[in-house]
Amino acid sequence: MSKVKEPVSEAVPGPAVNAMWGGRFDRPASPLLQAINVSLDVDRRLADIDVEGSLAHAAMLAARGIISSEDHAAIRHGLEAIAKEIADGRFPFRHEYEDIHMNVEARLRELVGPAAGRLHTARSRNDQVVTDFKLWTRRAMLRAADGLRTIMRALVARAEAHADWVMPGFTHLQTAQPVTLGHHLLAYVEMLCRDVARFEDAHARADTCPLGAAALAGTGFAIDREMTARALGFAAPAANSMDAVASRDFALDFLAAAAIAGMHLSRLADEIVLWTSPQFGFASLSGAWSTGSSIMPQKRNPDAAELVRAKAARLGADFQALVALMRALPLTYSKDLQDDKAITFGAADTLALVCDAMAGMVEDLAFDRARMRAAAALGFSTATDLADWLVREAGLPFRDAHHVTGAVVRRAEALGLASLEAMPLEEMQAIDPRIGRDAMSVLTVENSVHSRASQGGTAPVRVREVVGRWKERLG
């Protein structure tokens, strides 16, 4: 189906008795009930999917002999005409019909007459709505995974270009050990890979079709739920009619995956904020991804990265909102569930924007190799390398080597030195004579990162191997 366009909804002159259930009610709805009840401005983005689901339902009804072939032909032609109106932006969205599902049904009646009334046979809005919403969310899961893969490709490309660029690795935001920039960037590729897997797992779990559950108890008509499930791309019908209309696990799965992905992207965004500050100076963003100050001419602000952090908070809140909405609902359907779509649609839009922005920033970042290398040598970052040398070459137990190296660091601080690389060998041997001249070779940051060649380590050779695997995997 074509993508929904957004024409302005037609104004409706005053409330009227709803034609869809007017037989039970003799007074028009209160304007306030209309205001709180109408969901059209939210669920109109399901318009093309609603037509898709109705086409599948009508075809099944005809195949089972529940409606005539003549009525089916009229319904099909009418729905196809509606699909074209939606695609062309000509569909008359009307608030007197509170949601997109009733809008489509009302428009179908205008186009084909009484035959339209047979479309809702063996179907309730309860199973219709959740089927449409589930189809939309399943597709949103795949779109989210694609957006994350775009960032992954950008990170892999930057990691390849900076496989041997040395930078400080941190714990507690304190200098810990030298690492390579390529290795650091690939850490986020691993995180985002798990995020992609979460969306794909959620998509697999959402592979049962609610259509045919009707209001909550199933239907007395001899429908073929396997047929409609296959037509709509589901593996099978949902097994329990009550669960089918009452559950929104698929939306919670989507929101949970979005919240975790947003958290990972927020961590990367926070590093970009730090790296581009004058205090770090590891990287810069061009004017395309920076903003200025209304009063301070020198400022270059990483607003996009900061807003990614903010959007991540919203993604987490969206997940919590739907959990809170669902937690007190008895089986089966309650109108509270109408708000599930506003929450989920908003989160999908937010995540898509965040993915696009993050991919752009990763591609735009310009790194300062000299500044990162200088920072990597600060804070005695190669102290562990000296301790490891004492274990390998002098035979000390690691705890003893740790103690000796700690004393060397303390002496270096007293001498006002910034790194162990700058410390005279004689000063080290005064602390422990077993420290030989060849120990000095392990104290450069370059040798430190090259030595970390264990599987999963930061050595450039390992970074390039991993880059190669990711390039093949991501295409």
Secondary structure, DSSP 8 states (H G I E B T S, - for coil): ---------B--SS----TTTTTT--S---HHHHHHH--HHHHGGGHHHHHHHHHHHHHHHHHTTSS-HHHHHHHHHHHHHHHHHHHHT----BTTS-SHHHHHHHHHHHHHGGGGGGTTTT--HHHHHHHHHHHHHHHHHHHHHHHHHHHHHHHHHHHHHTTT-EEEEEETTEEEEEEEHHHHHHHHHHHHHHHHHHHHHHHHHT-EE-TT-TTTT--SS---HHHHHHHTT-SEE-S-HHHHHH--HHHHHHHHHHHHHHHHHHHHHHHHHHHTSTTT-SEE--GGG-B--SS-TT--B-HHHHHHHHHHHHHHHHHHHHHHHHTT--SS--GGGGGHHHHHHHHHHHHHHHHHHHHHHHHH-EE-HHHHHHHHHGGGTTHHHHHHHHHHHH---HHHHHHHHHHHHHHHHHTT-S-GGGS-HHHHHHH-TT--GGGGGGGSHHHHHHH--STT---HHHHHHHHHHHHHHH-
